[in-house]
Amino acid sequence: MALFAIGDTHLSFSAGKPMDVFGPAWRDHAERLRAGFAAHVGAEDTVLLLGDLSWGMRLEDCAEDFRFLNALPGAVKLIVKGNHDYWWTTGQKMERFFQAQGLHTLRLLHNSCWLYGDVALCGTRGWFLDQDQQPQNEKLLRRECIRLETSLRAAGEREKIVFLHYPPLYHGYRCEPILDLLERYGVRRCCYAHLHGRACQLALQGRRGQTDFSLLSADYLGFAPKKILD
């Protein structure tokens, strides 16, 4: 049994938004995802999906994308919200939809934590605080901090790994409220996604303070989930 993570699957089996318009790196990316999971993920493994799963605008529009993800190897696939997950609604509605559709491997990591052995898996979308400090962005960031702290508190004194969609830091930017929470709760590892193409060069990875940071966008990983823990 092992723990894996990957972000930004950007599926569009029903939405009609092929990703190869963003360059050859995305050509046939759904089949590359299928191959990447098959090569690395076992039937009993757990996978974190770090947001931007589907281009569908409503849950019903994403059904085929979710069926694709559900059928990939892995006993549990924990979903963190991304900035393009417009289909996201309340936790109860999403859980009911997954159940009704027979999507038995899909779960939410939202205002909660998930225990993987003795390790607590925590997370939320995160947010960018724009340079102009717009009140709306400040409000959204505060809300994301509340969600992250709720997840971290639920973990208690266990070792914690945090999974975000937005990077909390990269070259030229630091999201201090998120980073403060990672420090305050003793988070040793933080995984994030969202950055693509040339933007991946901005990623700050490795040890920063007490936390080890990793970029896990699908195109950056070559569409194969990265092992986080055995």
KELOTI-726423 format. One record per residue (C-alpha): residue number from 1; residue in three letters; y, z, x. Coordinates in steps of 0.1 Angstrom, whole numbers, plus 5000, padded with zeros to 4 digits. Layout:
BEGIN
[pt NUM,'ALA',[Y,Z,X]]
...
This chain:
BEGIN
[pt 1,'MET',[5000,5000,5000]]
[pt 2,'ALA',[5035,4991,5013]]
[pt 3,'LEU',[5071,4989,5003]]
[pt 4,'PHE',[5090,4956,5005]]
[pt 5,'ALA',[5125,4945,4995]]
[pt 6,'ILE',[5144,4912,4990]]
[pt 7,'GLY',[5177,4903,4972]]
[pt 8,'ASP',[5192,4873,4955]]
[pt 9,'THR',[5163,4854,4941]]
[pt 10,'HIS',[5188,4834,4920]]
[pt 11,'LEU',[5162,4819,4897]]
[pt 12,'SER',[5172,4793,4870]]
[pt 13,'PHE',[5141,4779,4854]]
[pt 14,'SER',[5160,4779,4820]]
[pt 15,'ALA',[5196,4781,4831]]
[pt 16,'GLY',[5197,4747,4848]]
[pt 17,'LYS',[5215,4758,4879]]
[pt 18,'PRO',[5195,4746,4909]]
[pt 19,'MET',[5203,4764,4941]]
[pt 20,'ASP',[5200,4734,4964]]
[pt 21,'VAL',[5236,4725,4956]]
[pt 22,'PHE',[5244,4753,4980]]
[pt 23,'GLY',[5227,4735,5009]]
[pt 24,'PRO',[5192,4726,5022]]
[pt 25,'ALA',[5185,4763,5029]]
[pt 26,'TRP',[5179,4767,4992]]
[pt 27,'ARG',[5158,4736,4986]]
[pt 28,'ASP',[5126,4745,4966]]
[pt 29,'HIS',[5135,4781,4970]]
[pt 30,'ALA',[5114,4793,4940]]
[pt 31,'GLU',[5082,4779,4956]]
[pt 32,'ARG',[5093,4794,4990]]
[pt 33,'LEU',[5096,4827,4973]]
[pt 34,'ARG',[5062,4824,4958]]
[pt 35,'ALA',[5047,4816,4992]]
[pt 36,'GLY',[5067,4844,5009]]
[pt 37,'PHE',[5053,4869,4984]]
[pt 38,'ALA',[5018,4856,4987]]
[pt 39,'ALA',[5019,4858,5025]]
[pt 40,'HIS',[5032,4894,5027]]
[pt 41,'VAL',[5030,4914,4995]]
[pt 42,'GLY',[4997,4928,4983]]
[pt 43,'ALA',[4986,4936,4947]]
[pt 44,'GLU',[4992,4973,4951]]
[pt 45,'ASP',[5026,4971,4969]]
[pt 46,'THR',[5061,4980,4956]]
[pt 47,'VAL',[5090,4955,4959]]
[pt 48,'LEU',[5127,4962,4955]]
[pt 49,'LEU',[5146,4933,4940]]
[pt 50,'LEU',[5183,4938,4951]]
[pt 51,'GLY',[5201,4920,4924]]
[pt 52,'ASP',[5212,4884,4914]]
[pt 53,'LEU',[5177,4878,4900]]
[pt 54,'SER',[5185,4851,4874]]
[pt 55,'TRP',[5214,4828,4864]]
[pt 56,'GLY',[5206,4834,4827]]
[pt 57,'MET',[5234,4848,4806]]
[pt 58,'ARG',[5212,4868,4782]]
[pt 59,'LEU',[5179,4885,4785]]
[pt 60,'GLU',[5163,4858,4764]]
[pt 61,'ASP',[5176,4832,4788]]
[pt 62,'CYS',[5159,4849,4817]]
[pt 63,'ALA',[5124,4852,4802]]
[pt 64,'GLU',[5109,4824,4823]]
[pt 65,'ASP',[5126,4837,4855]]
[pt 66,'PHE',[5112,4872,4847]]
[pt 67,'ARG',[5077,4859,4841]]
[pt 68,'PHE',[5079,4842,4875]]
[pt 69,'LEU',[5089,4875,4892]]
[pt 70,'ASN',[5063,4895,4872]]
[pt 71,'ALA',[5035,4871,4883]]
[pt 72,'LEU',[5043,4875,4920]]
[pt 73,'PRO',[5022,4899,4940]]
[pt 74,'GLY',[5031,4936,4937]]
[pt 75,'ALA',[5022,4964,4913]]
[pt 76,'VAL',[5058,4975,4908]]
[pt 77,'LYS',[5091,4955,4912]]
[pt 78,'LEU',[5122,4977,4910]]
[pt 79,'ILE',[5153,4959,4899]]
[pt 80,'VAL',[5188,4968,4912]]
[pt 81,'LYS',[5217,4951,4894]]
[pt 82,'GLY',[5236,4923,4912]]
[pt 83,'ASN',[5271,4909,4905]]
[pt 84,'HIS',[5257,4877,4890]]
[pt 85,'ASP',[5232,4894,4867]]
[pt 86,'TYR',[5252,4887,4835]]
[pt 87,'TRP',[5221,4893,4814]]
[pt 88,'TRP',[5222,4930,4823]]
[pt 89,'THR',[5225,4953,4793]]
[pt 90,'THR',[5215,4989,4785]]
[pt 91,'GLY',[5185,5004,4802]]
[pt 92,'GLN',[5167,5009,4769]]
[pt 93,'LYS',[5172,4973,4758]]
[pt 94,'MET',[5159,4959,4791]]
[pt 95,'GLU',[5129,4982,4792]]
[pt 96,'ARG',[5120,4972,4756]]
[pt 97,'PHE',[5124,4935,4765]]
[pt 98,'PHE',[5102,4939,4795]]
[pt 99,'GLN',[5075,4956,4774]]
[pt 100,'ALA',[5077,4931,4746]]
[pt 101,'GLN',[5073,4902,4770]]
[pt 102,'GLY',[5044,4918,4788]]
[pt 103,'LEU',[5064,4921,4821]]
[pt 104,'HIS',[5045,4951,4832]]
[pt 105,'THR',[5055,4950,4869]]
[pt 106,'LEU',[5093,4951,4863]]
[pt 107,'ARG',[5111,4984,4863]]
[pt 108,'LEU',[5148,4994,4867]]
[pt 109,'LEU',[5164,5014,4895]]
[pt 110,'HIS',[5195,5025,4876]]
[pt 111,'ASN',[5209,5060,4873]]
[pt 112,'SER',[5176,5072,4886]]
[pt 113,'CYS',[5154,5073,4917]]
[pt 114,'TRP',[5118,5062,4922]]
[pt 115,'LEU',[5094,5082,4943]]
[pt 116,'TYR',[5073,5063,4969]]
[pt 117,'GLY',[5051,5090,4983]]
[pt 118,'ASP',[5074,5116,4998]]
[pt 119,'VAL',[5104,5092,5000]]
[pt 120,'ALA',[5130,5087,4972]]
[pt 121,'LEU',[5142,5052,4965]]
[pt 122,'CYS',[5178,5053,4953]]
[pt 123,'GLY',[5203,5026,4944]]
[pt 124,'THR',[5229,5009,4924]]
[pt 125,'ARG',[5249,4976,4925]]
[pt 126,'GLY',[5278,4989,4946]]
[pt 127,'TRP',[5312,4972,4946]]
[pt 128,'PHE',[5338,4956,4968]]
[pt 129,'LEU',[5372,4973,4968]]
[pt 130,'ASP',[5397,4945,4971]]
[pt 131,'GLN',[5425,4947,4996]]
[pt 132,'ASP',[5451,4949,4968]]
[pt 133,'GLN',[5435,4980,4953]]
[pt 134,'GLN',[5436,4967,4918]]
[pt 135,'PRO',[5431,4995,4892]]
[pt 136,'GLN',[5401,4977,4876]]
[pt 137,'ASN',[5383,4974,4909]]
[pt 138,'GLU',[5389,5011,4916]]
[pt 139,'LYS',[5375,5019,4882]]
[pt 140,'LEU',[5344,4999,4888]]
[pt 141,'LEU',[5339,5014,4923]]
[pt 142,'ARG',[5342,5049,4909]]
[pt 143,'ARG',[5316,5041,4883]]
[pt 144,'GLU',[5292,5027,4909]]
[pt 145,'CYS',[5297,5058,4931]]
[pt 146,'ILE',[5288,5080,4901]]
[pt 147,'ARG',[5256,5060,4895]]
[pt 148,'LEU',[5247,5062,4932]]
[pt 149,'GLU',[5253,5099,4933]]
[pt 150,'THR',[5232,5104,4901]]
[pt 151,'SER',[5204,5086,4919]]
[pt 152,'LEU',[5208,5106,4951]]
[pt 153,'ARG',[5209,5139,4932]]
[pt 154,'ALA',[5177,5130,4914]]
[pt 155,'ALA',[5160,5126,4948]]
[pt 156,'GLY',[5166,5163,4956]]
[pt 157,'GLU',[5158,5172,4992]]
[pt 158,'ARG',[5134,5143,4998]]
[pt 159,'GLU',[5140,5116,5024]]
[pt 160,'LYS',[5162,5089,5008]]
[pt 161,'ILE',[5164,5051,5012]]
[pt 162,'VAL',[5194,5035,4994]]
[pt 163,'PHE',[5192,5000,4980]]
[pt 164,'LEU',[5224,4982,4971]]
[pt 165,'HIS',[5234,4947,4961]]
[pt 166,'TYR',[5268,4947,4977]]
[pt 167,'PRO',[5270,4956,5014]]
[pt 168,'PRO',[5289,4988,5020]]
[pt 169,'LEU',[5302,4975,5053]]
[pt 170,'TYR',[5305,4943,5073]]
[pt 171,'HIS',[5328,4930,5100]]
[pt 172,'GLY',[5364,4938,5088]]
[pt 173,'TYR',[5354,4959,5058]]
[pt 174,'ARG',[5342,4994,5050]]
[pt 175,'CYS',[5336,5008,5015]]
[pt 176,'GLU',[5345,5044,5023]]
[pt 177,'PRO',[5335,5060,4990]]
[pt 178,'ILE',[5299,5045,4992]]
[pt 179,'LEU',[5296,5053,5030]]
[pt 180,'ASP',[5308,5089,5023]]
[pt 181,'LEU',[5280,5094,4998]]
[pt 182,'LEU',[5254,5080,5023]]
[pt 183,'GLU',[5267,5105,5049]]
[pt 184,'ARG',[5269,5135,5025]]
[pt 185,'TYR',[5233,5130,5012]]
[pt 186,'GLY',[5219,5124,5046]]
[pt 187,'VAL',[5207,5088,5039]]
[pt 188,'ARG',[5189,5074,5070]]
[pt 189,'ARG',[5184,5039,5057]]
[pt 190,'CYS',[5204,5015,5035]]
[pt 191,'CYS',[5194,4980,5025]]
[pt 192,'TYR',[5217,4955,5009]]
[pt 193,'ALA',[5219,4918,4999]]
[pt 194,'HIS',[5247,4895,4985]]
[pt 195,'LEU',[5257,4878,5018]]
[pt 196,'HIS',[5246,4841,5022]]
[pt 197,'GLY',[5249,4813,5047]]
[pt 198,'ARG',[5277,4818,5072]]
[pt 199,'ALA',[5287,4851,5056]]
[pt 200,'CYS',[5255,4866,5070]]
[pt 201,'GLN',[5272,4865,5104]]
[pt 202,'LEU',[5295,4892,5090]]
[pt 203,'ALA',[5267,4916,5083]]
[pt 204,'LEU',[5266,4948,5103]]
[pt 205,'GLN',[5230,4959,5109]]
[pt 206,'GLY',[5213,4986,5127]]
[pt 207,'ARG',[5224,5022,5132]]
[pt 208,'ARG',[5259,5031,5121]]
[pt 209,'GLY',[5264,5069,5123]]
[pt 210,'GLN',[5233,5085,5108]]
[pt 211,'THR',[5223,5054,5087]]
[pt 212,'ASP',[5204,5023,5096]]
[pt 213,'PHE',[5216,4992,5077]]
[pt 214,'SER',[5197,4960,5069]]
[pt 215,'LEU',[5207,4927,5052]]
[pt 216,'LEU',[5179,4915,5029]]
[pt 217,'SER',[5193,4884,5011]]
[pt 218,'ALA',[5165,4860,5002]]
[pt 219,'ASP',[5179,4830,5022]]
[pt 220,'TYR',[5186,4853,5052]]
[pt 221,'LEU',[5149,4865,5051]]
[pt 222,'GLY',[5136,4830,5047]]
[pt 223,'PHE',[5125,4839,5012]]
[pt 224,'ALA',[5098,4863,5023]]
[pt 225,'PRO',[5102,4900,5014]]
[pt 226,'LYS',[5108,4924,5043]]
[pt 227,'LYS',[5085,4954,5047]]
[pt 228,'ILE',[5104,4986,5046]]
[pt 229,'LEU',[5076,5012,5047]]
[pt 230,'ASP',[5038,5013,5049]]
